[in-house]
Amino acid sequence: MGWLADETGLEKCAAHHVPLTPLSFLARAARVFPDHAAVVYGSHRRSYAEHQARVSRLASALARAGIAPGDVVATLLPNIPAQVEAHFGVPACGAVLNTINIRLDADTLAHILDHGGAKLVLCDPQILPRLAEALEIMTGPPPRVIEVADPVAGIAAYGDYMDYEEFLASGDPAFDWILPQDEWESLALNYTSGTTGRPKGVVYHHRGAYLNAMGQVLSWRMVLHPVYLTIVPLFHCNGWCHTWMMPAIGGTLVCCRDITARAIYAAIADEGVTHFGGAPIVLNMLVNAPEQEKRGFDHAVEVFTAGAPPAPATLAKIETMGFHVTQVYGLTEGSGVATHLMPEEHRTAVADGHPERLVSAGRAVPEVEGRIVDPATLEDLPTGEHGEIWLRTPQLFKGYLNRPEATAE
């Protein structure tokens, strides 16, 4: 152990032992980059000072609505500004954010709301009928509903519940954030896909999200003021933690509700998008888009892709179009990205005629230790062999909510 023989006077104190939390990124960005664009979505354009004020209003409104530290607040939202604000505003009042997959059926929604115990849910009007059905199915007390209209997309509120902007207006922009006293405190509750049974609740901690965000800055080779397009759903691993990452480097987050080639090319050309993440199907969509949907741009765009290995032909084509692709692997329990294949490794594999290399899990990203083991013997396998991926990293989740046996397994 690395302790001096005499550690008198070297104990932890509040001056230097500060709990890590991604909330600190936005607090700093509002001070350091107050006038820089933070969130862009059509006519919705907010600087970091304005974004921080809206986040504070949300935290305050939640607290005034009876949301206490440790309570769960859910969202059923596409990639719109309110979803971005919830990533900071919910934990800023000490609550735990539960971003729910907007494609789920009413029965699964009811299970998640019951299991997670959400006290309040922010819901898009297009999803409201399914939520209403889920509320009828629930066995526990239903959450309060706040309806989030989307005027940019022309989606109006039904008017049956309080509107999000009205709810924000009830909050104080000078609200004093309730920051974690312990970085192991719960930050977010996500649910697995449930392919082998009911979805399991995956609990993230402040420390893991903070370190994940910082690690991705390194693995994606990012510099100050990138412009990030939200193609990865923010309900999926909290958008791979990119929403928390962007304020750390004064980035601009461009929201994208409907994922189409036309919308992506427009965001790159009009907003100067420099980074986005997406599945290989997104790359295929960009490569095969009709010419009238494409737009020219004069800068490189860095892409994280995950979910399946991209086809060699797609990689070869998209690299000539100004996109630099980094293939990544991750899982909900690992807060998103855990390993990556760098763009030069893609190019070499395609150029040398070895497309099989593209199915590799790649190399561990910063802060992650990775092993490939034989599931039968639990012994490490040589490079190139197929096996189970084992991870050890501070960005791993705390465990499954109310499932201690599954967590131990």
KABELDA-V376465 format. One record per residue. N is the residue number from 0. OMEGA is omega in degrees with one decimal (* if undefined). NEAR is the number of other ideal C-beta (glycine too) atoms within 12 Angstrom. Layout:
n = [N | N]
omega = [OMEGA | OMEGA]
near = [NEAR | NEAR]
This chain:
n = [0 | 1 | 2 | 3 | 4 | 5 | 6 | 7 | 8 | 9 | 10 | 11 | 12 | 13 | 14 | 15 | 16 | 17 | 18 | 19 | 20 | 21 | 22 | 23 | 24 | 25 | 26 | 27 | 28 | 29 | 30 | 31 | 32 | 33 | 34 | 35 | 36 | 37 | 38 | 39 | 40 | 41 | 42 | 43 | 44 | 45 | 46 | 47 | 48 | 49 | 50 | 51 | 52 | 53 | 54 | 55 | 56 | 57 | 58 | 59 | 60 | 61 | 62 | 63 | 64 | 65 | 66 | 67 | 68 | 69 | 70 | 71 | 72 | 73 | 74 | 75 | 76 | 77 | 78 | 79 | 80 | 81 | 82 | 83 | 84 | 85 | 86 | 87 | 88 | 89 | 90 | 91 | 92 | 93 | 94 | 95 | 96 | 97 | 98 | 99 | 100 | 101 | 102 | 103 | 104 | 105 | 106 | 107 | 108 | 109 | 110 | 111 | 112 | 113 | 114 | 115 | 116 | 117 | 118 | 119 | 120 | 121 | 122 | 123 | 124 | 125 | 126 | 127 | 128 | 129 | 130 | 131 | 132 | 133 | 134 | 135 | 136 | 137 | 138 | 139 | 140 | 141 | 142 | 143 | 144 | 145 | 146 | 147 | 148 | 149 | 150 | 151 | 152 | 153 | 154 | 155 | 156 | 157 | 158 | 159 | 160 | 161 | 162 | 163 | 164 | 165 | 166 | 167 | 168 | 169 | 170 | 171 | 172 | 173 | 174 | 175 | 176 | 177 | 178 | 179 | 180 | 181 | 182 | 183 | 184 | 185 | 186 | 187 | 188 | 189 | 190 | 191 | 192 | 193 | 194 | 195 | 196 | 197 | 198 | 199 | 200 | 201 | 202 | 203 | 204 | 205 | 206 | 207 | 208 | 209 | 210 | 211 | 212 | 213 | 214 | 215 | 216 | 217 | 218 | 219 | 220 | 221 | 222 | 223 | 224 | 225 | 226 | 227 | 228 | 229 | 230 | 231 | 232 | 233 | 234 | 235 | 236 | 237 | 238 | 239 | 240 | 241 | 242 | 243 | 244 | 245 | 246 | 247 | 248 | 249 | 250 | 251 | 252 | 253 | 254 | 255 | 256 | 257 | 258 | 259 | 260 | 261 | 262 | 263 | 264 | 265 | 266 | 267 | 268 | 269 | 270 | 271 | 272 | 273 | 274 | 275 | 276 | 277 | 278 | 279 | 280 | 281 | 282 | 283 | 284 | 285 | 286 | 287 | 288 | 289 | 290 | 291 | 292 | 293 | 294 | 295 | 296 | 297 | 298 | 299 | 300 | 301 | 302 | 303 | 304 | 305 | 306 | 307 | 308 | 309 | 310 | 311 | 312 | 313 | 314 | 315 | 316 | 317 | 318 | 319 | 320 | 321 | 322 | 323 | 324 | 325 | 326 | 327 | 328 | 329 | 330 | 331 | 332 | 333 | 334 | 335 | 336 | 337 | 338 | 339 | 340 | 341 | 342 | 343 | 344 | 345 | 346 | 347 | 348 | 349 | 350 | 351 | 352 | 353 | 354 | 355 | 356 | 357 | 358 | 359 | 360 | 361 | 362 | 363 | 364 | 365 | 366 | 367 | 368 | 369 | 370 | 371 | 372 | 373 | 374 | 375 | 376 | 377 | 378 | 379 | 380 | 381 | 382 | 383 | 384 | 385 | 386 | 387 | 388 | 389 | 390 | 391 | 392 | 393 | 394 | 395 | 396 | 397 | 398 | 399 | 400 | 401 | 402 | 403 | 404 | 405 | 406 | 407 | 408]
omega = [-174.6 | 176.8 | 172.4 | 178.7 | 179.0 | -178.9 | -179.7 | 179.0 | -178.7 | -179.1 | 177.2 | 173.9 | -174.5 | -178.1 | -176.0 | 179.3 | -175.6 | 179.1 | 177.4 | 176.6 | 176.8 | 175.6 | -178.8 | 179.4 | -179.0 | 178.6 | 179.2 | -177.6 | 179.1 | 177.7 | -171.9 | -178.3 | -170.9 | -175.8 | -178.9 | -179.3 | 179.9 | -176.4 | -179.3 | 176.1 | -176.4 | -179.8 | 176.8 | -179.2 | -174.8 | 173.5 | 178.5 | 177.3 | 179.9 | 179.7 | 179.4 | 179.3 | 178.6 | 176.2 | 179.4 | 176.2 | 179.9 | 178.9 | -179.8 | -179.5 | 178.1 | 179.9 | 179.3 | 178.6 | 176.6 | 177.6 | -177.4 | 175.5 | -178.2 | 175.1 | 179.6 | 174.4 | -176.4 | 172.3 | 169.8 | -170.6 | 168.8 | -178.2 | 179.0 | -175.0 | -179.6 | 177.3 | 175.9 | -179.8 | -179.7 | -179.3 | 178.1 | -174.9 | 179.6 | 178.5 | 179.4 | 172.9 | 177.5 | -177.7 | -178.0 | -175.5 | 176.7 | 177.1 | -173.2 | 177.5 | -175.2 | -178.9 | -175.6 | 177.4 | -174.4 | -178.8 | 179.5 | 175.8 | 179.8 | 178.4 | -177.7 | 179.7 | 176.4 | -175.2 | -178.6 | 178.2 | -179.0 | 178.1 | -177.6 | 178.5 | 172.9 | -170.5 | 175.1 | -178.3 | -178.6 | -178.0 | -174.7 | 178.4 | 178.2 | 176.3 | 179.3 | 177.0 | 179.7 | -179.7 | 178.1 | -177.1 | -175.1 | 176.5 | 179.3 | 179.3 | -178.5 | 177.7 | 170.4 | -177.0 | 171.2 | -176.2 | -176.5 | 176.9 | 179.4 | -177.5 | 178.8 | 179.3 | -180.0 | -178.0 | -176.4 | 177.4 | 174.2 | 179.9 | -179.8 | -178.5 | 176.5 | 179.5 | -176.7 | -178.2 | 175.6 | 178.1 | 177.6 | -177.6 | 179.3 | -177.7 | -177.0 | 179.7 | 178.3 | -179.1 | 179.4 | -174.4 | 175.8 | -176.8 | -177.8 | 172.8 | -180.0 | -176.4 | 175.5 | 176.6 | -176.8 | -179.2 | -173.9 | 176.5 | 178.5 | -179.5 | 178.0 | -175.6 | 177.7 | -177.9 | -179.3 | -178.6 | 178.2 | 177.6 | 177.9 | -179.8 | -178.2 | -174.0 | 176.2 | 176.6 | -177.1 | -178.8 | -176.9 | -179.6 | 178.1 | -177.0 | 176.4 | -179.7 | -179.7 | 179.5 | -179.4 | 172.5 | -179.7 | -174.5 | 178.8 | 175.4 | -173.9 | 174.5 | -177.8 | 171.1 | 169.9 | 175.9 | -170.6 | 179.2 | -175.6 | 173.8 | 173.2 | -179.7 | 178.6 | 173.2 | 179.5 | -177.6 | -177.6 | 179.8 | -177.5 | 179.8 | -177.6 | 178.5 | 176.4 | -176.6 | -168.7 | 178.6 | -179.6 | -178.6 | 175.9 | -177.2 | 175.8 | 179.7 | -179.9 | -177.8 | 178.9 | -177.3 | -177.5 | -174.1 | 176.8 | 177.8 | 179.8 | -178.9 | -179.1 | 179.1 | 178.9 | 179.8 | 178.9 | -176.4 | -173.3 | -176.0 | 179.3 | -179.8 | -179.8 | -175.7 | 166.7 | 174.9 | 179.0 | 178.4 | 178.2 | 178.4 | 177.3 | 177.3 | 177.8 | -179.3 | 179.9 | -179.8 | -172.2 | -179.0 | 174.0 | -176.0 | -178.2 | 177.9 | -177.8 | 175.8 | 178.4 | 174.9 | -171.5 | -180.0 | 178.0 | 177.3 | -179.5 | -174.1 | 166.5 | 175.3 | -175.9 | 178.8 | 177.2 | 177.4 | 176.8 | 179.3 | 179.3 | -179.5 | 177.8 | 178.9 | -178.1 | -177.9 | -171.9 | 177.7 | 179.6 | -176.0 | 177.9 | 179.7 | 176.0 | -169.7 | 169.9 | 178.8 | -177.2 | 175.4 | 176.3 | 179.3 | -177.2 | -177.4 | 179.8 | 179.6 | 178.5 | -169.5 | 178.7 | 178.6 | 179.7 | 167.5 | -174.7 | -179.7 | -179.4 | 177.0 | 173.7 | -176.4 | -179.9 | -179.3 | -179.3 | -177.2 | -177.7 | 179.3 | 178.9 | -178.1 | 179.7 | 178.5 | -176.8 | 178.4 | 178.4 | 173.9 | 177.5 | -177.4 | 179.0 | 175.7 | 178.6 | 177.7 | -179.2 | 170.0 | -177.6 | 176.4 | 169.9 | -174.3 | 173.1 | -176.5 | -179.5 | -174.9 | -176.1 | 177.0 | 177.0 | 179.1 | 177.8 | 179.1 | 178.8 | 179.8 | 178.2 | 177.9 | 177.5 | 176.4 | 175.5 | -178.1 | 170.7 | -173.1 | 176.5 | 178.8 | 174.1 | -178.7 | 177.0 | -177.6 | 178.1 | -178.3 | 177.7 | 178.2 | -176.7 | 179.3 | 179.5 | 177.8 | -179.5 | -179.4 | *]
near = [5 | 6 | 9 | 9 | 8 | 7 | 11 | 8 | 8 | 13 | 11 | 11 | 9 | 10 | 7 | 9 | 13 | 20 | 24 | 30 | 37 | 43 | 41 | 30 | 39 | 47 | 29 | 19 | 38 | 31 | 17 | 22 | 28 | 22 | 17 | 30 | 30 | 42 | 42 | 34 | 34 | 24 | 13 | 28 | 22 | 32 | 23 | 35 | 25 | 28 | 43 | 37 | 29 | 37 | 44 | 32 | 33 | 47 | 43 | 30 | 38 | 48 | 30 | 20 | 28 | 16 | 37 | 18 | 27 | 21 | 30 | 40 | 49 | 49 | 52 | 45 | 45 | 39 | 44 | 42 | 44 | 46 | 42 | 46 | 46 | 48 | 49 | 49 | 45 | 49 | 48 | 45 | 40 | 33 | 43 | 43 | 49 | 44 | 45 | 47 | 29 | 33 | 17 | 29 | 21 | 24 | 20 | 30 | 41 | 31 | 27 | 43 | 43 | 29 | 31 | 39 | 28 | 43 | 31 | 42 | 49 | 55 | 47 | 35 | 34 | 26 | 34 | 31 | 20 | 28 | 42 | 24 | 20 | 33 | 29 | 16 | 21 | 26 | 15 | 19 | 13 | 25 | 37 | 26 | 34 | 43 | 34 | 43 | 31 | 33 | 21 | 25 | 25 | 13 | 23 | 17 | 25 | 21 | 12 | 16 | 27 | 25 | 26 | 38 | 25 | 18 | 36 | 33 | 18 | 22 | 30 | 23 | 25 | 13 | 27 | 15 | 32 | 27 | 28 | 30 | 15 | 19 | 26 | 22 | 29 | 35 | 48 | 49 | 43 | 46 | 40 | 30 | 23 | 22 | 11 | 9 | 14 | 23 | 34 | 32 | 37 | 41 | 37 | 47 | 32 | 40 | 31 | 42 | 52 | 38 | 34 | 46 | 46 | 30 | 36 | 46 | 33 | 22 | 36 | 39 | 22 | 27 | 16 | 18 | 24 | 34 | 35 | 51 | 42 | 45 | 42 | 40 | 37 | 45 | 40 | 38 | 43 | 46 | 44 | 48 | 48 | 47 | 52 | 47 | 42 | 47 | 46 | 40 | 35 | 32 | 43 | 35 | 51 | 41 | 44 | 40 | 33 | 25 | 26 | 19 | 29 | 22 | 34 | 36 | 33 | 24 | 37 | 35 | 23 | 19 | 34 | 25 | 37 | 33 | 42 | 43 | 44 | 42 | 28 | 29 | 20 | 36 | 41 | 22 | 25 | 42 | 30 | 19 | 23 | 13 | 11 | 9 | 18 | 23 | 25 | 13 | 23 | 11 | 18 | 22 | 39 | 35 | 41 | 47 | 41 | 37 | 27 | 19 | 28 | 38 | 25 | 28 | 18 | 32 | 36 | 24 | 21 | 33 | 30 | 17 | 27 | 25 | 35 | 29 | 47 | 38 | 44 | 44 | 33 | 40 | 31 | 35 | 32 | 39 | 46 | 48 | 49 | 40 | 35 | 38 | 33 | 25 | 30 | 19 | 25 | 38 | 24 | 21 | 29 | 30 | 16 | 15 | 12 | 17 | 21 | 14 | 26 | 31 | 20 | 28 | 35 | 33 | 23 | 29 | 41 | 25 | 31 | 36 | 20 | 32 | 25 | 27 | 19 | 16 | 15 | 9 | 10 | 13 | 15 | 16 | 21 | 12 | 15 | 13 | 17 | 16 | 21 | 19 | 28 | 26 | 30 | 15 | 30 | 27 | 44 | 32 | 41 | 31 | 24 | 29 | 30 | 18 | 23 | 13 | 10 | 20 | 18 | 8 | 10]
